[in-house]
Structure formats: C-alpha cells, structure tokens
Amino acid sequence: MSELYGRRWLISPGVGAGWYAIRRGPFSAHMHDLGLSEVRCGATLADLAAGLEIETRLEDQSRQRAPLRMVS
C-alpha cells in the first residue's frame, strides 16, 4: 500500500486498532472545499486503501476541472 499512496500519505497503525493516513503535503481550504481530507482512517488496511482511492479520484477530478491559464 505504501507503494501506491506513500508519496502523498503517511500511513500508520492506530493506537488501539485500525489504521490512519495523514497527508504529507500542505492542506488548503480549497482542498477541503473540493471534498478532500487531511486524515483518512480505516478499520483495516483494505478499508484505508478504499478511502485513499476515493481521495485520489477526487484529486484527479479537481485537476481535470481546473481552468487552464494562459502564459504570456
């Protein structure tokens, strides 16, 4: 799982049980407005991976919708 998400997320086991991931980079209000999360949790690694896949899809969708800027 670290191979897929380890560049963007710090993945760790939870203290009592489960797993969590924290974004490695900065998290802006704009990212929050797009529905992205700064922290994702899962009862199992499979649950966490499903959440991180959702984050990846949302990020990809936001990049596709971003307006192009002209460079002069």
C-alpha positions as a printed Julia matrix, in Angstrom:
72×3 Matrix{Float64}:
   0.0    0.0     0.0
   2.88   2.38    0.67
   3.94   1.88   -2.94
   0.62   3.33   -4.14
  -0.05   6.03   -1.55
   3.18   6.56    0.37
   4.28   9.63   -1.58
   1.18  11.6    -0.62
   0.22   9.95    2.67
   1.96   8.93    5.89
   0.32   5.59    6.77
   0.43   4.28   10.34
  -1.32   1.75   12.58
  -3.8    3.2    15.06
  -3.05   3.15   18.78
  -5.91   0.82   19.76
  -6.76  -0.71   16.4
  -7.19   0.18   12.76
  -5.07   2.37   10.52
  -4.79   6.04    9.63
  -3.18   8.15    6.93
  -2.16  11.81    7.12
  -1.36  13.92    4.06
   2.34  14.63    3.7
   1.9   17.96    1.92
   0.06  21.14    2.81
  -3.73  21.05    3.02
  -5.62  24.16    1.92
  -9.16  25.42    2.43
  -9.64  24.95   -1.33
  -8.81  21.24   -1.0
 -11.35  20.98    1.83
 -13.96  22.7    -0.35
 -13.35  20.07   -3.04
 -14.25  17.34   -0.53
 -10.69  16.19    0.14
  -9.5   15.08    3.57
  -6.35  15.75    5.53
  -6.71  12.49    7.5
  -8.3    9.17    6.49
  -8.97   6.22    8.81
  -9.86   2.58    8.3
 -10.57  -0.43   10.48
  -8.31  -2.48    8.19
  -5.68  -1.69    5.59
  -8.25  -2.58    2.92
 -10.7   -0.02    4.37
  -7.98   2.61    4.46
  -6.93   1.82    0.88
 -10.55   2.29   -0.26
 -10.63   5.73    1.38
  -7.32   6.73   -0.17
  -8.58   5.61   -3.58
 -11.55   7.95   -3.14
  -9.15  10.78   -2.31
  -7.1   10.02   -5.42
 -10.21  10.1    -7.63
 -11.37  13.41   -6.13
  -7.9   14.92   -6.67
  -7.83  13.72  -10.28
 -11.33  15.13  -10.92
 -10.35  18.5    -9.46
  -7.29  18.68  -11.72
  -9.42  17.91  -14.78
 -11.88  20.69  -13.9
  -9.18  23.29  -13.17
  -9.24  26.1   -15.74
  -6.22  26.45  -17.97
  -4.21  29.62  -17.57
  -2.61  31.39  -20.48
   1.1   32.12  -20.09
   2.38  35.17  -21.9
